[in-house]
Amino acid sequence: MASIAGLVAVGAAALCLSGCADLGYYWQSVSGHVSLMEAARPVNDWLADSHTPEKLKERLELSQRIRRFAVTELDEPDNTSYHRYADLHRSAVVWNVVAAPEFSLTLKTWCFPVAGCVGYRGYFNEAAARREAARLQAQGLEVSVYGVPAYSTLGWMNWAGGDPLLNTFINYPEGELARIIFHELAHQVLYVPGDTIFNESYATTVERLGSARWLAEQASPAARDEYARFDARRQQFRALTQATRRELAAIYKQNEAVALDRFELLAMKNRALQEFRDNYAKLKASWGGYAGYDAWVAGANNASFGAQAAYDELVPAFEALFAREGNNWPRFYDAVKRLAALPKDERTKALETDGA
């Protein structure tokens, strides 16, 4: 999952320097982003450095081929982003905090200048993210904290070198590396303040369609096979989480209609979550014990299910829109921009209607 932490750092902090109630949060965003930018060096410098490991050189060279493909085949921006690399010496670039009520999948939102209102709050320091999570839990909210491998400044920092490649994702399977680059560049084509589901579903559509084309046209058979195994597990897991999310949403909707006894409601929720864990155990066994989703499942709650919805809820409608526009990238982007110009409720309705 990506994040707009960079936009918060660049835009919101700058606009709040004259005084705002949460200046400490914005300061950590600015200082964290500045540290990242300072750590980045041009890819060509890494390639020319005799101390750079050969495996890293191979991945950096691959990233530049993917970057060119994004421009020439997907009509994404040709700018300074992803032509530099930084090793942050940590597993994530930021940690997002998401929160939701005990009986709802609706995420708590935070509002920022430029970025608008989003359903998460990003921290460059994991300990700070977990302190915020504890504060929200004390308010009775269900909370999830997850590491994010990449984020976008939406092109705002291209004058200073753009968004860099990072150690947090450079060694991902080839298809996944392509997905991340395509996804983050998609945000530079279009970003609508305050509409996370629209933004992330759109960018996820670009990454999925773009990576499928990259793998078909540019990747080796071995890379395609590696990614096919990786993505098959993800698709199965996503189908399981979507089914559970729908079940939880139906339970909470039923509660709104008939005001269930709290203990009855909690029992229904717990049964749905236990069924989810049981079905995951079966999936994991079919994968030969692959444990990549264990941590997510262990902490699964309303917040984590709600956060995941932002990245896939409107993807089928966007994919249908792409097909309707003749599988033509410029036409697709123009169509998405026309939707983005509509009020939020109207754009979602128009997308689901026209994209159907």
N, C-alpha and C positions, 0 to 999 in steps of 0.2 A: 504494500500500500504506500502511496505517495503522500506528500504533505505540502501545504503552502506555507510552511514555517518561514521560508526565505522571504516571502512577500510580507509576512507579518513583521519580520526583522527589518526589512528595508523600508516599507511604507509606513506601517503603524508606528514604529519607534520614532521615525523622523517627524511624524506629525504630532507626537506626544511630548517632544522634548521641551516644549514650552510649559508643560505641566499636565499630568493626568494621574488619576488615582492609582494606576497600576504601572507606574514607571519602572519599578523593579523587574517586572516581568518583561517589559519591552527592552530593558537594558540587557537582560540575559539573552534575548533574541539577537540583539545587535552584536554583542560581544561574541556570541557563539558563531554567528555568520561571518564576522570579520576574521575570526580564527580559522574558519574553514577556507576562506578566500586566500588568506596568507599562506596556508599549507599547500595550495595548489600551484603546480608548475606546468608549463606547456608539455603536451604529450611528446613532442619532438625532443625536448630536453631529457625526459625519462628514457626515450629510445636511444639517445646518444650516450647516456651515462653507463659506463662499464660496470657499475655496481648494481644496476637494475637487474633483478632476476629474469632469466629468459622467459619463464612462464608469464610474468607480468608484461614483458614486452609483447609477447604473442597476443595477450588479451587487449592490450592497448591498441595494437595494430588492427585487431578485429573490431574494436570499438569505433575506429575511424572509418572502416569500411561500412559499418552499420550507419554511422553518422552521415556519410555521403549518400547512402541509400535513402535515408529519411528525406533528404533534399530532392534527389533526382526522381524518386519513385513515389513518395508519399506527399510531395509538395509541402514539406515542413520547412521552417525557417532556416536559412543559411546564415548563421551568425557565429559568435564566439563560443557559445555553449557547447560543452562536451568535447572541447579541444584541449582541456587541461585535466590534470589528475592530482588527487590528494589522498594520502594515507592518513586517516584520522586516528589509527591505532585503537579503534573501538568497533563494536559490532553494528552500531546504528548511528545515523547522523543526528536524528532527533528521536525523542520518545513522546508519543501522543497519549494524552489522557482523554478518555471518553466516559460519559456518565449518563445513566438513565434511571428512572424511578423503578421501584420494585415490581410494579405491574404494568409496565409500558416499554415499548421499544423506541419511543421518541427520545432522541438524544438531547441532553442539555446543550445549549449553544452559547458561544462566546462571540462578541462582536468587536471587530477591529476596523480602523480606518483603512480604506482601499480594499481590503480583502472581504469586507462585509461580515456577515454572521456565519459561523461554521460550527459543526458539531464536535469539535475537538480542540485541544489546547496543546501546543507543542513545546517541548523543552529540550535544550541541548545537553542537559545534565539529567541522567536517569534518576539520581537521588531527589532532585527537585521535582521531577514528575511524580515520583512516588509520595512525596510530601503533599503535593496537591491532591493526589488520589486519596490519601488518608483523610484529608480535610473534607473532601466530598463524601466519603463513606460515613464520616461522623454526622453528616446531614441526612443520612438514610438513603443515599443513592447507591446503586450498583455501579462499580467502576472497573474499567479495564485500562491497563497501560501496555502499550506495544511499541517495539522499536520500528523505526521507519528507515529503509535503506537509502531513499533519495527524496529530494523535494525540489520544488520549482520556485524561482523568483519571477516567473512569467515574462522573462526577457528584460526586466527592469535593471538587471546588473550586467547586461551584455557589454556596456561601456567599460566595465571593470574586469572583463575576462569571462563573464557568463557563468552559468552553472557548471561545476566541474564533475568529471567522473570521480567515483569514490571507491575506496577499498571495500566498502559495505556492500557493493554489488558487482564489482568488476569480474569476479570469478563465478558468477552465476552461469548456468547452462546457456549456451549461445542464444537460443530462442528467447530465454528470459532476459538476457542482457539487452537484446533488441527491443523487447517489450518495454523495458524501463525507459530506454532512450526515446522510443516513439511516444510513450505516454507523457513524459515530461515536456517534450517538444510540443505535443498537442495542446498543452496548457498555454504555451506561448502563442499559439494561433488564436485561441479563444479562452477567456475566463469570465464568468458571470459572477460578480460579487454577491454573496449571500445565497447561492444555490449549489450546495455541495453535491447533491445527487445528480443534477444535470451535468455539472462540470466533470465529476469523476466517471460517470457512466459514459459520457462522450469520449473522454481520454482513454478509458478502458476499451472502448470500441476501436479506436485508432490503433491501440497497441495490439489488440487481438488480430485485426485484419492485416495490419502491417507486418506483424511477426510471422503470420501464416505465409505471407508472400515472400518474406525474406528466407524462411526455411525452405520453401519450395524452389526458389530461384538461385539462392546463394550458398546455402549450407551444404555440408558434406552429408552423405548417408549416415555416418556415425553420429553427427550432431543432430540430425533429424530423429534418429532412434532415441538418443538420450533425452531430447526434449519431449518426444511422444510419451515416454514413460513418466517423465516429470509432470507433464500436463494432464495425463490421464488420471493420475492421483488427485491433482488439483480439481479437475472437473467432477470427479466422484465426491470429493469432500465438499465442494461448493453445492452440489445437488443435495447432499445431506443437510448442510446448514440452511439452505433455502427452504427445505421442507420443514425443518424445525422452526425456522423463523415464521413461516406461515401458520404453523400450529400454535405457536405462542401468541401471534397476533389475533388468531381466532379466539383463543381463551380470554385475552384481555378485552376484546370486543364484546364477547358474551357477558363479561363482568359489567361493562358499561351499560348493557341493555337490561340486565336483571339484578345487578348489585349482589353478586354472590357473597356468601359468607367468606371472610378473609382466609380462614383455615381451609375451606374447600378450594378457594382459588389457589392458595399456595400449594395444596396437594396436587392440583391439576398441572400447575407449572412444573413442580418437581418431577411428576411422572413424565412430562414431555422431555425434560432435560435428561432424565435417566435413560429414556428410550434413545435419545440422541447419543449418549455415551455408549450404550450397548451396541448400537448400530455402527458407531465409530470403531469399536473394538473388533467387530466383524470385518470392517473395511481394512483395518490395519493388518489383520491376519492374512487377508487376501493379497496384501502388498508385501508379504514376506517379512513383516515386522517393521517396515519403514515408520519412523517415529517423528517425522517432521511436523506433525500437527498436534503432538501430545500436549505441549504447553498451552496452546489455544483451547483445546478441549478441556483441560483441567480448570481453566479460569473462565469457561464459557458462561455468560450471563446476558442480561438484557442489553448492557452497554456494548459488548462485543458483537452480538447479533445485530444490533442497530447500526453499528459502525460499518459492518460488512455490507449492509444493504446499499450504502452510498455508491459502492463500486460496481454493482451489477444490476440494480433495479431497472434501469432504463436501457440497458445494453441491447436487448432484442429490438426495441423500437429504433435505436440508432442504427443497428445493422440493417434493418428493413429500409430505413431512410437512405443509407448508402447504396443499397441495391436499386432503390427507386431513382436515385440520381445517376444511374448508369455505371456504378462502381468507379465514378470519376471523383478524384480527391478534391480538386478546386470547387466543383459543383457541390460536393458534400459539405465542405467548409462554409460555402456561401449559404447553403440551406440551414446549417446549424446557427450561423450568425443571424439569419432572419428570425429563427426561433428565439434566439437569445434576446432580441430586441423587444419581445413581447413581455407583458407582465408575467410573473412567475407561474401563477396558476394556469394562465392561458398557454404558456409555452409547453408545459408538461402535457396538457390536454391535446394541443396541436401535434406534438411529437407522437403521442400514442395513437392519435387518429390518422395522421398523414403517414406515419411510419408503419402502420399496420398493413 
